[in-house]
Each structure stands twice: as structure tokens, then as C-alpha cells.
Amino acid sequence: MGHILAIESSCDETACAVVGCEGGFTVKSNVIASQIQLHQIFGGVVPEIASRKHIESISFVVEQALDEAGVDFGDISAIAVTYAPGLVGSLLVGVNYAKALAFALKKPLLAVHHIEAHIAANYVSSPGLAPPFVCLVASGGHCTVAHVRDWAKFSVLAKTRDDAPGEAFDKIARVLGLGYPGGPAIQESAKKGDSNAFAFPRVHFEDSFDFSFSGVKTSVINMLHNLKQKNEEIPVSDIAASFQQAVCGVLAERLIECALSVGVKNIALAGGVASNALLRQMTKSMAEANSLGFYCPEPVLCTDNAVMVAARGYFDLEARKTAGYDLNAAATRDLGDF
């Protein structure tokens, strides 16, 4: 089947990868142009700035990916691109570039759902993993537990009713003065803290496996306000550790509950928050206690990248499910809805 050239631009990373798809996935190149420094001053991603930077970067990123892979456009079998969900301005840059490239090269165009791509990253890191299994996708903008029934068939078992865990990490890191992005900052500070110092709330619903992180976020912020009003010292590392423990505990517990509810034998993590060492450790431990296999991509494939886009696109290419030149970006789109 040759090589898939994949493009990812759903948020603030402009990424391109070339992946060989014969006899398994072979990553020939994985280029990621990060915008973290641009957005740090704002404490989060500014959509307009992100879109403009994608326009500046995308041609260079694609050229670099081809160079590092040691291939040219003639070696490419298909073009895969993230079309949803995400920041629509950012997505449009990648989608329009991919459509133009596919048209000029007369190659198949593959429309890839961002969350499905994160799940597919596991196939690159763990070639032995195959459906059915249950996967938690946790990131700055998403929190979904998906039942992966087949390579391209998904059912949502749980989702967040308000904030995504990555967004909560960013917010708490900001109020604690730890900087952006929040996930790595919280994790680093938590190493010096006591995770049992504070009992932050963990929301459970009686009739659903859904998540809610607004409560734990508000609890931390209110406690900080009270400490400041009393002129008391703020135990930053203890708060970071306790907050991280609460969020990761809920994520891991809920994933296990979902897996047991549908009777699968394997579970997986995906998304930027899956890079968190505590979440990986807690989930692995709970999986072993419940006789479940545990899978998780290496950290570089957890954060937004184009390798995962190629991996997900491969299954559509194999099924001859291609997109037309009328493909458009979408800010929101349910799993499997294309």
C-alpha cells in the first residue's frame, strides 16, 4: 500500500508524518511544529494566532517530513488529514492544504476524526493490539471513553459533561502560578507534594459513566481564595499533587468501569493527558487488578501528531472509504459520524 502522508492541525501543533503501511506501520518521519511559546503569555491557545501560524508553517513541515522520510510525492499512496473536531480555523488550514495536495497528485484523500486518530496511535506503539477494547481519550479539549468495536467502529461509553481534564490542568496550573502548558507543570510540581494533603471532590453519576471536572477545579480555586484572604502560605506542590491524584483517579476508575461493563479484555489510553505518569501508573495497576491488558502509546504519540492520523487513515484506505474535494472542517463531530 506504500506510504501515507498525514497532516494534523486541529489545535496548536502543525504536524506532518510519512508512515509506511506494508506489513504494519513504519514511521518514516514525524514532524511537529509546536506553538507553545506563542501561547504561553496568554495561558492557553488563542485560535486566531494558532490559525495564522499554521498557514506559515504547513508547507515547511510537509517538506521536512518528506525529506526526513527519504521519499518524494511519487512515493505517496494517499493523503490523510484531520478534519474534526478542533479549532475550525486551524483545521481549515490542514484540510485545504491536504485537498490541494490530493488533487494535484491525484491521490486518495482520507478524512480523519481527531479522537479516532488518538485511539489509532496505540496500533503504532502496540502492533499486537486489536479490537475490541475500550480506550480513554483525554486531552486539553476532549475526554471520551470509547468502545472500539472494530477498526473503524466506535461507541461512546462516557464523556465529560463540562471541562476536559487537560483544560482543568491548564486552569489550575495558571492559578497556582506554574505556567503553561498545565499538565507537565502540575506533574512536575506534584513530585514535591503530598497527594493526600487535600481531599478534592470526585464526581460520580448514578446513571452514567460520564465525567465532570468543573467541581474539582472550582474547589481548588475556592481554597486558594480562602488561603489568600487569610494571608496563609499556599502549599503549591501539595495542592498540585492532590489535584492530580483526584483527576487521574477518576479517569482510571471510570475507564475500568466502562471496560468491565462491556466485557472487553483490553484497555488503552490516548490523548495528551495520557502522557501523565501518574495516570499511566494508576491505570496499569487497576488493569492488572482486574485481569485486563493495558496499552498506551509512547508520550510523543499521545500529544497531537500526524502519525496517529496516518494510522487511522490506513483503515479507511483499506476499505476504499475516501473523501471528496468538498470535505470541510468541523469544530464538533461525534465518533464515527462521517
Secondary structure, 3 states (H helix, E strand, C coil): CCEEEEEECCCCEEEEEEEECCCCCEEEEEEEEECHHHHHCCCCCCHHHHHHHHHHHHHHHHHHHHHHHCCCHHHEEEEEEEEECCCHHHHHHHHHHHHHHHHHHCCCEEEEEHHHHHHHHHHHHCCCCCCCEEEEEECCCCEEEEEEEECCEEEEEEEECCCCHHHHHHHHHHHCCCCCCHHHHHHHHHCCCCCCCCCCCCCCECCECCECCHHHHHHHHHHHHHHHHCCCCCCHHHHHHHHHHHHHHHHHHHHHHHHHHHCCCEEEEECHHHHCHHHHHHHHHHHHHCCCEEECCCHHHCCCCCHHHHHHHHHHHHCCCCCCCCCCCCCCCCCCCC
